[in-house]
Amino acid sequence: MRIWLVILVSFISTFSSFSNNEIVRIGILHNREPIAILFAPLYGSYEVIGDGEVLYTIKEKEAIQVTNIGGQLHLKSFNRDLGTVNKVYFKRLKWGAIFKLKPTRPNKYEHQYFDNLTITPKGSKLKLINTVYIEHYVAGVIESEAGSSQNLEYYKVQAIICRTYALANKARHKKEGFSLCDKVHCQVYHNRSRHNSDIQKASNSTKRIVVVDSDIDIITAAFFSNCGGQTVNSEDAWRYPLPYLRSICDTFCTDMPHAVWEKEVPKDVWLNYLTKTYNFPVDDSLYANCAIEHFPEMREKYFSYIDSTITTPKIRMDMKFRSSHFNLIDQGDIIKFIGNGFGHGIGLCQEGAMKMSTSGYDFKEILHYYYTDVHLIDIENIDFFKD
């Protein structure tokens, strides 16, 4: 019954708590906040609103410096001192407005964003929040996460999972006054999309589409670089099992750039790690053999069959390996790790999806390949199907 309903999604319009013009609040330069920035319109004009009062209208080719001085914001244009406020809001005056943001203390590279910007003090620094139309945000994430050299069909895939992930995690930074940050654990968001027009086209053409599970709940749309031939069940790397994040064999990514990696570790460093971290008795010959001989045929959660306290995801994080799927080769004083894949291995394999998109698969087929028993749905119709 649910499948039949989902087929009708494009023909049904119903009220929902989500809007066509969904806005998200993104904490930018999060945990690397500057003391001072330059704000400059790249396209369109902006009202400068300080503590609720319009102070100035800034146009293209103008700039305003915002500096945290003693826990307040000092605003200054090229030829005018705009005073000191507790909060400044740069409000666009036309659709599609773009601004440039240049940290000056410390001096960092320039960023570009669509829509609006709010600045408040954060200790001696500046808290920066980009209030942005979700499709502008999604396009920026796509370019940051997947680069600008892919094809339109792949960008549709990335657009849907970026949108799904963002809407499923909108409250992640609620206590800090915004929805998501611009770092990896939310989604990387360095700039607006500006290097490939197919990116914004993909976001717009899939507008409002998200991935839901069999209960019509928005999924955790996990993705990563390369699975090395096999993805993992969510509970093998994270805490809880999720029915749509199941391990699958993936032959599409095995000849892609991040499919294989190698790293050499001094044997004494490796054995000391096992001993100190897990109290692993490397002086015992049986345990010692396990420590230097590891040749799994597929991804495994546990490193050793005789010790279930040592997980490969934990080793990956501690040793800074590219993935948790690896073999060990004893080379005397060196242990050589030969691994497959890049990333946590849960959900969609980006390089596999890229290969599928160039092999004739469309975005729907790709998403259903990596996520088990899911549906693609217009977010405005979620309430209808759940009722």
Residue, then its C-alpha position, 0 to 999 in steps of 0.5 A: m500500500r505504501i509503495w502505491l502511495v509513493i508512486l502518487v507523490s508527484f500528483i498530490s499536494t498537501f499541507s506540511s510543516f515544511s515549506n517550498n522555500e525551506i530556510v536553514r541556518i548554517g554556522i559557518l567558519h565553525n570552531r575557527e571563528p575570526i575576530a574580524i571580517l570584511f563583508a562585501p556584496l558580490y551580487g545585489s545590495y544588502e541592508v545592514i541591520g544593527d540591533g534591529e535598526v537599519l544602519y546602512t544599505i551596502k551595494e556592490k563594490e562596497a565593503i564593511q568591516v566587522t570587528n569584535i572589540g570588547g565583546q561588541l561588534h564595531l562596524k565600519s565602511f570605507n568612509r563611515d563609522l557605523g558604530t557598535v552593536n550587539k548583533v548585525y544582520f546583513k539582509r539581501l534586498k533581491w533574490g539570488a544575492i551573493f556576498k563575499l566574506k573575508p576573515t582579516r584577523p586572522n587573515k584567511y581566504e575568501h568565502q562566497y555565500f548566497d542569501n543572508l548573514t547574522i553576526t554576534p559576538k562569541g567571546s572575543k570572536l565572531k559567530l557567523i550564521n548563514t541563513v540560506y535557502i536550502e537548495h543554495y545550501v545543498a548546491g554548496v555542499i555538493e561542490s564541497e563534498a563531491g567537487s565540480s567535475q562530476n556529471l548531472e546524474y551523480y549530482k542529483v544523487q548527491a543533492i538528494i542525500c545532502r538535502t535528506y541529511a540536512l533536514a534529518n539533522k536540523a536540530r543538531h546545533k540548536k543550542e548554539g542558535f543554528s541548524l548545522c555547521d559547515k564541518v564534516h560531521c554535519q556536511v562540508y560547506h565551504n562556499r556557494s556552488r560556483h564552478n559547475s552549473d550542473i550542480q545547482k541544476a541538479s539541486n533545483s531539479t530534485k527540489r524537495i525530494v528526500v529519502v525515507d524509510s518504510d515508516i516514511d521517516i527521513i533516513t540518516a543518509a550516510f555517505f563516504s568516499n569509497c567502500g573498497g568493494q563492500t559497505v558495512n551495516s550501521e551497527d558494525a561501525w556505529r551504535y545502532p542498527l538501521p534497516y536501510l543501512r545494510s552491507i552490500c557488495d559493490t563492484f562499481c568502486t573497486d577501480m576508482p581512485h580511493a579503492v586501495w591504500e597502504k600504510e607501514v607501521p613499525k612492528d613495536v609501535w603496532l604491538n605496543y598499541l594493542t598491549k596498551t589499548y586493549n591489554f592484548p597479550v602479545d607474548d602469548s604465541l597464539y595472540a601474537n600470530c593474530a596480531i600480525e596475521h589478519f587476512p579477512e575475505m570481507r569487512e569484519k567488525y572485530f580485528s581478532y577472532i579471539d578477542s571481541t573487544i578490538t573493533t576495526p573501526k576503533i583501530r581505523m580511528d586510532m591509527k588514522f587509517r583510511s578505512s576499517h577494511f585491511n590486511l596485515i603483512d609481517q615484514g620483519d620490523i614493519i607491519k604493512f597494512i593493505g586496505n580497501g576503501f576510504g571512509h566509514g563504509i556506511g550508506l552510499c559509496q560516492e565513487g561507486a555512485m559516480k561510476m554507476s552514473t557514468s555507466g547508465y544508471d539513473f539517480k533513483e537506481i543508484l539510491h536504491y542500490y545503496y539504501t535498502d527498502v527506501h522511498l523517494i518522496d516530496i517532503e511536502n507530502i510526508d504528513f499525508f503518507k504518515d497519516 
